[in-house]
Amino acid sequence: FFILVMLRGGFGSVCRLSSSLNGFGFVSSRTIGTTFIKRHYCTPGVVTNEFQPKLTVIGVGGGGGNAVNHMISSGMDGVHFIVCNTDVQALSQTLTPNRVRLGKELTKGLGAGAKPAIGEKAAEHDLEHILSLDSVKKANMVFVAAGMGGGTGTGAAPVIAKGLQDAGILTVGVVTCPFVFEGPVRSRQAKIGLENLQQNVDTLIVIQNQRLIEIATETKNFSFSDAFKLADDVLTKGVRTITDLIIKPGLVNLDFGDVRTILKSSKVDGKVGRSLMGTATASGDNRAVEAAISATTNRLLDNQSLHGARGILINITGGQDLSLIEIEEAANIIQEKAHPDAEIVWGASTDDSMHGEISVSVVACGLGV
């Protein structure tokens, strides 16, 4: 259909026709007040590395280092990785060569001893070095991954995030909270660390480890390693959702500016909201609805619902059999839960290998504010 239009009317006709699709069923009487940002429609082209957004993941502490290892093992492309830790032994186990030893003189390489104040001081000592790294200086967006409750991640992650924010870099925090059996002291430390981090990021994704217990009781042969892989998958899929959205070309393109707009919408009246990022694929007669629901459901996240989201980014991918009605169905499932004044940016692409399937990716921000 698009090829025929190009032959008859040229490139401009394709762009004008595509622009007319922007209102096709996406704004109804149920979505008055919701802002849909107009997309730029153009023929997908080759994007050179020079112009691709630079994304970096900084793993802080043991939990952050484990998350980075998981992402590298999963074969993620287009992302730079850095691990920062006060524990030299743990640092040596990371799969990235980009390692920063925090607080060399302060901790002697032996860790922060579960004391966030030590982790904080260690990060302050080496913050300038971290910000001088090439993959940080040139980054458009940085994910700061850490486990809350211990010493290094809890104390150092907020310091590093603040440094990134002060440098004008879009910053996303991704953290895990401790199990109940880890005790009240660790829980209190995690809460304080979470509050400190939330003040110094553009948006925050919070994974509740305790919910792994709930899943374990329902699933046979759910091993200890399976549990932590599941938690690490949240970060991996979140980062992959972002990279796929802005790097892979589509019929209706999304760019880094769109991502920035949505993530920045997480802050309302000076308070930073939390985020949900997810991707799901479905097939069958009801595939669009099923994929949309699965993409916006994750039991491990602190916020398990899109209700009240201030900004949502949606990308829908399918084979050549992907229909406009299915795009509408998936988008409506998502936007119906958003705040009445939410900004929603959407994109669509086709992939010949996905015949019979639909993939829906969602980034929702400003939850809980």
FENURSUL-V344800 format. One record per residue. N is the residue number from 0. RES is the residue in one letter. OMEGA is omega as a letter, one per 20 degrees, with the letter a starting at -180 (none if undefined). Layout:
((N RES OMEGA) (N RES OMEGA))
//
This chain:
((0 F r) (1 F r) (2 I r) (3 L a) (4 V a) (5 M r) (6 L a) (7 R a) (8 G r) (9 G a) (10 F a) (11 G r) (12 S r) (13 V a) (14 C a) (15 R a) (16 L a) (17 S a) (18 S a) (19 S r) (20 L a) (21 N a) (22 G a) (23 F r) (24 G a) (25 F r) (26 V a) (27 S r) (28 S a) (29 R a) (30 T r) (31 I a) (32 G r) (33 T a) (34 T r) (35 F a) (36 I a) (37 K a) (38 R r) (39 H a) (40 Y r) (41 C r) (42 T r) (43 P r) (44 G r) (45 V r) (46 V a) (47 T r) (48 N a) (49 E a) (50 F r) (51 Q r) (52 P a) (53 K a) (54 L a) (55 T r) (56 V r) (57 I r) (58 G a) (59 V a) (60 G a) (61 G a) (62 G r) (63 G r) (64 G r) (65 N r) (66 A r) (67 V r) (68 N a) (69 H a) (70 M r) (71 I r) (72 S a) (73 S r) (74 G a) (75 M r) (76 D r) (77 G a) (78 V r) (79 H a) (80 F r) (81 I r) (82 V r) (83 C a) (84 N r) (85 T a) (86 D a) (87 V a) (88 Q r) (89 A a) (90 L a) (91 S a) (92 Q a) (93 T a) (94 L r) (95 T r) (96 P a) (97 N a) (98 R r) (99 V r) (100 R a) (101 L r) (102 G a) (103 K a) (104 E a) (105 L a) (106 T a) (107 K r) (108 G a) (109 L r) (110 G a) (111 A r) (112 G r) (113 A r) (114 K a) (115 P r) (116 A r) (117 I r) (118 G r) (119 E a) (120 K r) (121 A r) (122 A r) (123 E a) (124 H a) (125 D a) (126 L a) (127 E r) (128 H r) (129 I a) (130 L a) (131 S r) (132 L a) (133 D a) (134 S r) (135 V a) (136 K a) (137 K a) (138 A r) (139 N a) (140 M a) (141 V r) (142 F r) (143 V a) (144 A a) (145 A r) (146 G a) (147 M r) (148 G r) (149 G a) (150 G a) (151 T a) (152 G a) (153 T a) (154 G a) (155 A a) (156 A r) (157 P r) (158 V r) (159 I r) (160 A r) (161 K r) (162 G r) (163 L r) (164 Q r) (165 D r) (166 A r) (167 G a) (168 I r) (169 L a) (170 T r) (171 V r) (172 G r) (173 V a) (174 V r) (175 T r) (176 C a) (177 P r) (178 F r) (179 V a) (180 F r) (181 E r) (182 G a) (183 P a) (184 V r) (185 R r) (186 S r) (187 R r) (188 Q r) (189 A a) (190 K r) (191 I r) (192 G r) (193 L r) (194 E r) (195 N a) (196 L a) (197 Q r) (198 Q a) (199 N r) (200 V r) (201 D r) (202 T a) (203 L r) (204 I a) (205 V r) (206 I a) (207 Q a) (208 N a) (209 Q a) (210 R r) (211 L r) (212 I r) (213 E r) (214 I a) (215 A a) (216 T a) (217 E a) (218 T r) (219 K r) (220 N r) (221 F a) (222 S r) (223 F r) (224 S r) (225 D a) (226 A a) (227 F r) (228 K r) (229 L r) (230 A r) (231 D r) (232 D r) (233 V r) (234 L a) (235 T a) (236 K r) (237 G r) (238 V a) (239 R r) (240 T a) (241 I a) (242 T r) (243 D a) (244 L a) (245 I a) (246 I a) (247 K a) (248 P a) (249 G r) (250 L r) (251 V a) (252 N r) (253 L a) (254 D a) (255 F r) (256 G r) (257 D r) (258 V r) (259 R a) (260 T a) (261 I a) (262 L r) (263 K a) (264 S a) (265 S a) (266 K a) (267 V a) (268 D r) (269 G a) (270 K a) (271 V r) (272 G r) (273 R a) (274 S r) (275 L r) (276 M a) (277 G r) (278 T r) (279 A r) (280 T a) (281 A r) (282 S r) (283 G a) (284 D a) (285 N a) (286 R a) (287 A a) (288 V a) (289 E r) (290 A a) (291 A a) (292 I a) (293 S a) (294 A a) (295 T r) (296 T r) (297 N a) (298 R a) (299 L a) (300 L r) (301 D r) (302 N a) (303 Q a) (304 S r) (305 L a) (306 H r) (307 G a) (308 A a) (309 R r) (310 G a) (311 I r) (312 L a) (313 I r) (314 N a) (315 I a) (316 T r) (317 G r) (318 G r) (319 Q r) (320 D r) (321 L a) (322 S r) (323 L r) (324 I r) (325 E r) (326 I r) (327 E a) (328 E a) (329 A a) (330 A a) (331 N r) (332 I a) (333 I a) (334 Q r) (335 E a) (336 K a) (337 A r) (338 H a) (339 P a) (340 D a) (341 A r) (342 E a) (343 I r) (344 V a) (345 W r) (346 G r) (347 A r) (348 S r) (349 T r) (350 D a) (351 D a) (352 S a) (353 M r) (354 H a) (355 G a) (356 E r) (357 I r) (358 S r) (359 V r) (360 S a) (361 V r) (362 V a) (363 A a) (364 C r) (365 G r) (366 L r) (367 G r) (368 V none))
//
